[in-house]
Structure formats: structure tokens, C-alpha cells
Amino acid sequence: MNTRVALRYVGLAAILLYCLTPFYWMLASAFRRPSDQFSLSPFPAPISVTNFAAVFGVDVGFGRALLNSVVVAGIATVLTLLIGLSAAYALARLRFRFKNAVAAMIIATSMFPGISLVVPLLKLFTDINWINTYQAMIVPSMSFALPLAVWNLNAFFRQMPGELEEAAMIDGCTRLQAFRKIILPLAAPGVFTTAIITFITAWNEFIIALSMVNDKNMQTATVAISRFTGAYAFDQPFGTQMAAGVVVTVPLVILVLVFQRRIIAGLTAGGVK
């Protein structure tokens, strides 16, 4: 093994260590006993599931928060795909003036920080009685995810020759049928990747959910963790917060690991013509 290859492995190991150490410490802290929560030992000894039992206590309401996160992220993903597919296909196939400017404006909207939208959205949602509702969290999540979805899906549609739809329409398909039966199946890797990214973005969203919801029964899992005060009297809820963090994070990690090949294929398939 030459020096260059060795340096590459050292660099990869350093990056992995940097990225995985916080997650490992969260996992180790979650399995410590409440009395050991300030321990600096790299391994929890003895291993305890007390923190996980406390997180799912009847009075904590974390199970309801997880359900709210699934509802918000799931609906936001479906609606984002429906709108994003239509917009991306229109940008890829239609010819109209200022087409490039429209595409640039769509991607530019993703550059606004979420905190800058909190005050106007809070005023708007208060006026239309959307506070403490699912739509108050779903609609802003869609606004953050749509630009990326349109941009990503547009790359797939642009690499597909227009002759595909023309051949299908010659055989009797309408434009919509050609899109549904020919183009959409070919773009499946991009659609799947966009769905995963959108779901993760909506699942991890925090600032909007924190601002628009003050009802405990409507808060999402990320907000519930931030407001978690512990299940034991006078304790510092580090262990229980870590356990809640593991519960929220592990499903996403498993999802990415299971579908990593599809995600990579989707991210790279639209990169070349």
C-alpha cells in the first residue's frame, strides 16, 4: 500500500470518526442508568433500558409526538411529489419565455432561512386559525422541500428524449398517459430518491413546528424532545433526551442503509445525458 492510498484511508477514517462519534455518544448515553448519566465512560455499564421506558411513559406523550411526525412527514412527502412531478415535467418539456428565470427562482427560494419565515407565517396562520394544526406544519415543510424536488426531478426528465412521449402518443396514448406509463417508470430512481430526501427533511424540521404548535398533543417528535423535562423528579433529562433522540434517528438510519443503493442511483442517474 503506497502513501497516497494510506492517506486516503486515514482521511476516510477521520471523517467517519467525526461523523459517528456524536451518534455513538447519544446511543451510549441512552443505555446508561439515570444515576450514571454524567459518566464519561465510552461504554454503558451496566446496560439499562430505563431511559427508553421513561420516554414512552403514559404521561410523557412521546408516542403521540412520533405519530404526529409520521403524519406531517408522510403527507408533506406525498404532496411534494405530486406538485414537484408536475412542475419538473413542465419545466423539462414546455417551451416558454423566461423559462430559465423561473427555474432559477424556484431554486432560489430554498436559500431563505426558515427562521426568516416564522413571523409572517405565524401572523398568517393565526389569521386563518391554522395554529395547532397539521397543515401549519405540512405547508411550510413543502415549501422547503419543493425547490429541491423540482430541481432533482427536472434533471431526470430533461435527460429523457421527447421521442418517448411522441412514440407513445402515436400508439394512441394521451400526453398524460405517456407521462404516467412511459416517463414516470423510467424516472422511478429519481422519484424514490426525492421522496426519501423530502421525508427526512420534513421529519427533521424543527423551527416551524416549534413556532406553530403549542398544544402538546399536536407537537412533533423533534419539538417533544426539546421540551422534554425528564420523567423523574428534579433530574437533568440527558438520558431520556438521548433515548428519545435514538428513537427518532434510528429509523432514518435504517431507511438510508436499506435503500442506499437506490438513493445513490437516483442521485447519479440524472447527472449525465
KEPA-387597 format. One record per residue (C-alpha): x, y, z; residue in three letters. Coordinates in steps of 0.25 Angstrom, whole numbers. Each point is the difference from the previous one (the first is absolute). Example, Ala and Ser with C-alpha at 12.3 -4.5 7.8 and 13.67 -1.06 7.14 Angstrom:
2
(drenvex (49, -18, 31), 'ALA');
(drenvex (6, 14, -2), 'SER');
This chain:
273
(drenvex (0, 0, 0), 'MET');
(drenvex (6, 13, -4), 'ASN');
(drenvex (0, 13, 7), 'THR');
(drenvex (-11, 6, -8), 'ARG');
(drenvex (-10, -11, 2), 'VAL');
(drenvex (4, -1, 15), 'ALA');
(drenvex (-3, 15, 2), 'LEU');
(drenvex (-14, -2, -7), 'ARG');
(drenvex (-4, -11, 10), 'TYR');
(drenvex (5, 9, 11), 'VAL');
(drenvex (-8, 12, -5), 'GLY');
(drenvex (-13, -9, -1), 'LEU');
(drenvex (2, -6, 14), 'ALA');
(drenvex (1, 14, 5), 'ALA');
(drenvex (-12, 5, -7), 'ILE');
(drenvex (-8, -13, 5), 'LEU');
(drenvex (5, 3, 14), 'LEU');
(drenvex (-4, 14, 0), 'TYR');
(drenvex (-14, -3, -5), 'CYS');
(drenvex (-3, -12, 8), 'LEU');
(drenvex (6, 4, 14), 'THR');
(drenvex (-12, 9, 3), 'PRO');
(drenvex (-10, -11, -4), 'PHE');
(drenvex (7, -11, 8), 'TYR');
(drenvex (1, 9, 13), 'TRP');
(drenvex (-15, 2, -2), 'MET');
(drenvex (-2, -15, -1), 'LEU');
(drenvex (9, -3, 12), 'ALA');
(drenvex (-7, 11, 9), 'SER');
(drenvex (-13, -5, -4), 'ALA');
(drenvex (3, -14, 6), 'PHE');
(drenvex (6, 5, 13), 'ARG');
(drenvex (-7, 0, 13), 'ARG');
(drenvex (-6, 13, 5), 'PRO');
(drenvex (10, 0, 11), 'SER');
(drenvex (12, -1, -10), 'ASP');
(drenvex (-5, 10, -10), 'GLN');
(drenvex (13, 9, 3), 'PHE');
(drenvex (9, -11, -1), 'SER');
(drenvex (12, 2, -11), 'LEU');
(drenvex (2, -15, -2), 'SER');
(drenvex (-1, -3, -15), 'PRO');
(drenvex (-8, -12, 3), 'PHE');
(drenvex (-13, -1, 8), 'PRO');
(drenvex (2, -10, 12), 'ALA');
(drenvex (-10, -6, 4), 'PRO');
(drenvex (-9, 2, -13), 'ILE');
(drenvex (-13, 5, 4), 'SER');
(drenvex (-13, 3, -8), 'VAL');
(drenvex (-6, 9, 11), 'THR');
(drenvex (1, 12, -8), 'ASN');
(drenvex (-8, -6, -11), 'PHE');
(drenvex (-11, -5, 9), 'ALA');
(drenvex (0, 14, 6), 'ALA');
(drenvex (-1, 7, -14), 'VAL');
(drenvex (-13, -9, -3), 'PHE');
(drenvex (-6, 3, 13), 'GLY');
(drenvex (-15, 2, 0), 'VAL');
(drenvex (2, 15, 5), 'ASP');
(drenvex (11, 3, -10), 'VAL');
(drenvex (-8, 0, -13), 'GLY');
(drenvex (12, -4, -9), 'PHE');
(drenvex (-8, -10, -7), 'GLY');
(drenvex (-10, 10, -5), 'ARG');
(drenvex (11, 9, -4), 'ALA');
(drenvex (6, -11, -8), 'LEU');
(drenvex (-13, -2, -7), 'LEU');
(drenvex (-1, 15, -3), 'ASN');
(drenvex (13, -1, -6), 'SER');
(drenvex (-4, -11, -9), 'VAL');
(drenvex (-13, 7, -4), 'VAL');
(drenvex (7, 13, -3), 'VAL');
(drenvex (12, -6, -8), 'ALA');
(drenvex (-8, -10, -7), 'GLY');
(drenvex (-10, 10, -5), 'ILE');
(drenvex (10, 10, -4), 'ALA');
(drenvex (8, -10, -8), 'THR');
(drenvex (-12, -5, -8), 'VAL');
(drenvex (-5, 15, -3), 'LEU');
(drenvex (14, 4, -3), 'THR');
(drenvex (2, -11, -10), 'LEU');
(drenvex (-14, 2, -7), 'LEU');
(drenvex (3, 15, -2), 'ILE');
(drenvex (15, -2, -2), 'GLY');
(drenvex (-2, -10, -11), 'LEU');
(drenvex (-10, 9, -8), 'SER');
(drenvex (9, 12, 2), 'ALA');
(drenvex (13, -7, -4), 'ALA');
(drenvex (-6, -7, -12), 'TYR');
(drenvex (-6, 14, -5), 'ALA');
(drenvex (14, 6, 1), 'LEU');
(drenvex (6, -11, -7), 'ALA');
(drenvex (-10, -1, -12), 'ARG');
(drenvex (-7, 13, -2), 'LEU');
(drenvex (7, 12, -7), 'ARG');
(drenvex (-4, 14, 5), 'PHE');
(drenvex (7, 13, 2), 'ARG');
(drenvex (8, 2, 13), 'PHE');
(drenvex (1, -15, 2), 'LYS');
(drenvex (14, 1, 6), 'ASN');
(drenvex (-4, 11, 9), 'ALA');
(drenvex (-12, -8, 5), 'VAL');
(drenvex (9, -12, 3), 'ALA');
(drenvex (10, 10, 7), 'ALA');
(drenvex (-11, 6, 8), 'MET');
(drenvex (-4, -14, 5), 'ILE');
(drenvex (13, -4, 5), 'ILE');
(drenvex (3, 14, 6), 'ALA');
(drenvex (-12, -2, 9), 'THR');
(drenvex (7, -11, 7), 'SER');
(drenvex (11, 10, 4), 'MET');
(drenvex (-9, 8, 10), 'PHE');
(drenvex (3, -5, 15), 'PRO');
(drenvex (-12, -6, 6), 'GLY');
(drenvex (1, 10, 12), 'ILE');
(drenvex (-3, 12, -10), 'SER');
(drenvex (-14, -6, -3), 'LEU');
(drenvex (-4, -3, 14), 'VAL');
(drenvex (-6, 14, 3), 'VAL');
(drenvex (-8, 2, -13), 'PRO');
(drenvex (-5, -15, 1), 'LEU');
(drenvex (-4, 2, 14), 'LEU');
(drenvex (-8, 12, -3), 'LYS');
(drenvex (-7, -7, -12), 'LEU');
(drenvex (-3, -13, 7), 'PHE');
(drenvex (-6, 8, 12), 'THR');
(drenvex (-9, 8, -9), 'ASP');
(drenvex (-5, -13, -7), 'ILE');
(drenvex (-1, -8, 13), 'ASN');
(drenvex (11, -10, -4), 'TRP');
(drenvex (8, 0, 13), 'ILE');
(drenvex (1, -13, 6), 'ASN');
(drenvex (-4, -8, -12), 'THR');
(drenvex (7, -9, -9), 'TYR');
(drenvex (-1, 9, -13), 'GLN');
(drenvex (8, 11, 8), 'ALA');
(drenvex (12, -10, 0), 'MET');
(drenvex (-2, -7, -13), 'ILE');
(drenvex (-2, 12, -9), 'VAL');
(drenvex (14, 7, 4), 'PRO');
(drenvex (7, -14, -1), 'SER');
(drenvex (-5, -1, -14), 'MET');
(drenvex (5, 14, -3), 'SER');
(drenvex (14, -4, 5), 'PHE');
(drenvex (0, -14, -8), 'ALA');
(drenvex (-6, 4, -13), 'LEU');
(drenvex (11, 8, -6), 'PRO');
(drenvex (10, -12, 2), 'LEU');
(drenvex (-11, -9, -5), 'ALA');
(drenvex (-3, 8, -13), 'VAL');
(drenvex (15, 2, -3), 'TRP');
(drenvex (4, -15, 2), 'ASN');
(drenvex (-12, -6, -8), 'LEU');
(drenvex (2, 11, -11), 'ASN');
(drenvex (14, -6, -2), 'ALA');
(drenvex (-6, -14, -2), 'PHE');
(drenvex (-11, 5, -10), 'PHE');
(drenvex (10, 8, -8), 'ARG');
(drenvex (9, -12, -3), 'GLN');
(drenvex (-12, -8, -6), 'MET');
(drenvex (-2, 2, -15), 'PRO');
(drenvex (-13, 7, -4), 'GLY');
(drenvex (-2, -11, -10), 'GLU');
(drenvex (-4, -10, 11), 'LEU');
(drenvex (-13, 8, 2), 'GLU');
(drenvex (-2, 2, -15), 'GLU');
(drenvex (1, -15, -3), 'ALA');
(drenvex (-10, -3, 12), 'ALA');
(drenvex (-10, 11, -6), 'MET');
(drenvex (2, -6, -14), 'ILE');
(drenvex (-5, -13, 6), 'ASP');
(drenvex (-12, 6, 6), 'GLY');
(drenvex (4, 6, 14), 'CYS');
(drenvex (-3, 14, 4), 'THR');
(drenvex (11, 9, 6), 'ARG');
(drenvex (-5, -4, 14), 'LEU');
(drenvex (0, -15, -3), 'GLN');
(drenvex (14, 1, -7), 'ALA');
(drenvex (5, 7, 13), 'PHE');
(drenvex (-6, -10, 9), 'ARG');
(drenvex (3, -13, -8), 'LYS');
(drenvex (14, 4, -6), 'ILE');
(drenvex (7, 12, 7), 'ILE');
(drenvex (-4, -3, 14), 'LEU');
(drenvex (5, -14, 1), 'PRO');
(drenvex (13, 4, -7), 'LEU');
(drenvex (2, 11, 10), 'ALA');
(drenvex (-3, -9, 12), 'ALA');
(drenvex (14, 1, 6), 'PRO');
(drenvex (-1, 15, 1), 'GLY');
(drenvex (-14, 0, 5), 'VAL');
(drenvex (4, -10, 11), 'PHE');
(drenvex (13, 8, 4), 'THR');
(drenvex (-9, 13, 0), 'THR');
(drenvex (-10, -7, 9), 'ALA');
(drenvex (11, -5, 10), 'ILE');
(drenvex (6, 14, 1), 'ILE');
(drenvex (-13, 7, 1), 'THR');
(drenvex (-4, -9, 11), 'PHE');
(drenvex (13, 2, 8), 'ILE');
(drenvex (-1, 15, -2), 'THR');
(drenvex (-15, 0, 6), 'ALA');
(drenvex (3, -10, 11), 'TRP');
(drenvex (12, 9, 5), 'ASN');
(drenvex (-7, 13, -1), 'GLU');
(drenvex (0, 8, 13), 'PHE');
(drenvex (-1, 15, 0), 'ILE');
(drenvex (-14, 0, -8), 'ILE');
(drenvex (-6, -11, 9), 'ALA');
(drenvex (5, 7, 13), 'LEU');
(drenvex (-6, 13, -4), 'SER');
(drenvex (-13, -4, -6), 'MET');
(drenvex (-4, -10, 11), 'VAL');
(drenvex (-2, 2, 15), 'ASN');
(drenvex (-9, -12, 2), 'ASP');
(drenvex (7, -12, 6), 'LYS');
(drenvex (-9, -9, -8), 'ASN');
(drenvex (4, 6, -13), 'MET');
(drenvex (15, 2, 2), 'GLN');
(drenvex (10, -9, -9), 'THR');
(drenvex (11, -9, 6), 'ALA');
(drenvex (11, 11, -2), 'THR');
(drenvex (-8, 10, 8), 'VAL');
(drenvex (-4, -10, 10), 'ALA');
(drenvex (15, -3, 2), 'ILE');
(drenvex (3, 15, 2), 'SER');
(drenvex (-11, 1, 10), 'ARG');
(drenvex (3, -13, 8), 'PHE');
(drenvex (2, 4, 14), 'THR');
(drenvex (3, -14, 5), 'GLY');
(drenvex (-8, -12, 6), 'ALA');
(drenvex (6, 1, 14), 'TYR');
(drenvex (-2, 11, 10), 'ALA');
(drenvex (12, 10, 0), 'PHE');
(drenvex (8, -7, -10), 'ASP');
(drenvex (8, 5, -12), 'GLN');
(drenvex (-6, -7, -11), 'PRO');
(drenvex (12, -3, -8), 'PHE');
(drenvex (-2, -15, 0), 'GLY');
(drenvex (-15, 1, -4), 'THR');
(drenvex (3, 10, -11), 'GLN');
(drenvex (11, -9, -5), 'MET');
(drenvex (-9, -12, -1), 'ALA');
(drenvex (-11, 9, -7), 'ALA');
(drenvex (11, 4, -10), 'GLY');
(drenvex (3, -14, -3), 'VAL');
(drenvex (-14, -4, -2), 'VAL');
(drenvex (-2, 12, -10), 'VAL');
(drenvex (14, -2, -7), 'THR');
(drenvex (1, -16, -1), 'VAL');
(drenvex (-12, -1, -10), 'PRO');
(drenvex (6, 10, -9), 'LEU');
(drenvex (14, -7, 0), 'VAL');
(drenvex (-6, -14, -3), 'ILE');
(drenvex (-8, 6, -11), 'LEU');
(drenvex (12, 6, -7), 'VAL');
(drenvex (8, -12, 3), 'LEU');
(drenvex (-11, -9, -6), 'VAL');
(drenvex (-2, 9, -13), 'PHE');
(drenvex (14, 5, -1), 'GLN');
(drenvex (2, -6, -14), 'ARG');
(drenvex (-13, 6, -5), 'ARG');
(drenvex (4, 14, 6), 'ILE');
(drenvex (13, 0, -6), 'ILE');
(drenvex (-5, -5, -14), 'ALA');
(drenvex (-11, 11, 1), 'GLY');
(drenvex (10, 11, 3), 'LEU');
(drenvex (10, -4, -11), 'THR');
(drenvex (-10, -4, -11), 'ALA');
(drenvex (-4, 14, -4), 'GLY');
(drenvex (14, 5, 0), 'GLY');
(drenvex (4, -4, -14), 'VAL');
(drenvex (-7, 0, -14), 'LYS');
